[in-house]
Amino acid sequence: MLCEVGSACGTHRSEPRDIKKTAKKLTAANAELTKTLTVVRAQLTKAETKLGKANERARRWKGEAAAARTAASRSDARVELQIELDPASLEPVHAVGPLGGGRLGSSGGRAHGPTVPDQAWTVVQLRAEARARGLAGMSNKPKVQHLSALTRDA
């Protein structure tokens, strides 16, 4: 069965204006989709950047944790060795620095007396030392307050 020209059968368009209107609608929709795609790509790039930074921090923290575990096991071994050598002459062992960190107080790396924190210590090391000494409420304090509390406590 053939459609008559000018009839609205739904299969054939009778006027070229309908095609132009549809093309304009599709062009507008395509432009909107392109805009949305650009926004989504920007969000993806930002998320990938954040993920990369988070992965780098995680890798660095894992390395620091491994170093801290190694330092702790070496410290335990030194204490055990000291006990085996001369258990009668044991002196109290004081921490050389939090987690055996590279920056030390005035003790120069020796465990001959209490550790005295100084400006060379990081805030993280100072917090760890405050925790080790049982000082409460120090987690949100700045470096200066940590130093004054730890030197006053020593």
Helices and strands as residue ranges (DSSP letters): H 16-85, G 87-89, G 98-100, H 123-133, H 143-153
